[in-house]
Amino acid sequence: MPRPTSIAPTAVCCLLVFASVGLGGCATLIHGSSQEVTVESAPSEAQVEVDGRPVGETPTTAVLERDREYAISIYQEGYEPYHTTLRPGRSLWATVNVLNFFIPGLLIDASTGALHALDPGTVAPELQPVDSSAVDLPTPDEREGETP
C-alpha cells in the first residue's frame, strides 16, 4: 500500500505567509485608508478649515480618509480667503492589484478606502492681499481739496 505523503513544515509556513499577505490589498498594506495632507501658505500662520472645521494654522498636516472629497479653506486677516477641493483619485497601489489580476486585494482596497489617493496631496497657496484701493473712499477733507 502506498504511503501517504506529508507536507513539510516549511512549505506549510510559507503557504500561510503568502495566504495572509494575499488577504490584504496592496494599497491597504502599503499606505492605509487615511492620508496625511500638508497645508501651507504664504504668508504662514493662516487659519485652516477642512469641511468648515478648524484644523490649525499653516503649516499644518491633516489626516484625512482617502475615499471622500474635502473642502479646504485658508483664511488670514488682510488676505483674500483661499478655497480648494481635494478629490479622491486612484491609488498607484490599487493599479498594481488590477495589473496583477489580484481581485481579492482590489476588493479589500475598495472596502477600506485605500483604493484612493487624495489629489493634491499638498495645498500651498500664496494668499492674495485684499485690494484696499477698491474699498477706500476719499475722506471729506480729501474731497474738499478737489476741483470740479
Residue pairs with C-beta under 8 A, 6 or more apart in sequence:
21 29
22 102
22 104
22 105
23 104
23 108
24 105
24 108
25 93
25 94
25 97
25 102
25 104
25 105
25 106
25 107
25 108
25 109
25 112
25 114
25 115
26 93
26 94
26 96
26 97
26 102
26 105
26 109
27 91
27 93
27 94
27 97
27 109
27 114
27 115
28 105
28 108
28 109
28 112
28 114
30 93
31 91
31 93
31 114
31 117
32 112
32 114
33 65
33 66
33 67
33 112
33 113
33 114
34 63
34 64
34 65
34 66
34 113
35 63
35 64
35 65
35 66
35 117
35 118
35 121
36 61
36 62
36 63
37 61
37 62
37 63
37 64
37 86
37 118
37 121
37 122
37 123
38 59
38 60
38 61
38 121
38 122
38 123
38 124
39 48
39 55
39 58
39 59
39 60
39 61
39 62
39 72
39 74
39 122
39 123
39 124
40 58
40 59
40 122
40 123
40 124
41 58
41 59
41 74
41 76
41 82
41 124
41 125
41 126
41 127
42 124
42 125
42 126
42 127
43 76
43 79
43 127
44 57
44 58
44 59
45 57
45 58
45 76
46 57
46 58
46 74
46 75
46 76
46 79
46 127
47 54
47 57
47 74
47 75
47 76
48 54
48 55
48 56
48 57
48 58
48 60
48 62
48 72
48 73
48 74
49 55
49 72
49 73
49 74
49 75
50 62
50 64
50 70
50 71
50 72
51 70
51 71
52 71
52 73
55 62
58 74
64 70
64 86
64 118
65 113
66 88
66 91
66 113
66 114
66 115
66 116
66 117
66 118
67 88
67 113
67 115
67 116
68 88
68 113
69 85
69 86
69 87
69 88
70 85
70 86
70 118
71 83
71 84
71 85
72 83
72 84
72 85
72 86
72 123
73 81
73 82
73 83
74 81
74 82
74 83
74 123
74 125
74 127
75 81
75 82
76 127
78 129
78 130
79 127
79 128
79 129
79 130
80 127
80 128
80 129
80 130
82 125
82 127
84 123
84 125
86 118
86 119
86 120
86 123
87 118
87 119
88 116
88 117
88 118
88 119
89 116
89 117
89 118
89 119
90 115
90 116
90 117
91 109
91 114
91 115
91 116
91 117
92 117
93 109
93 114
94 106
94 109
94 110
94 114
94 115
94 116
96 102
97 103
97 105
97 106
97 109
98 106
106 115
108 114
109 115
138 146
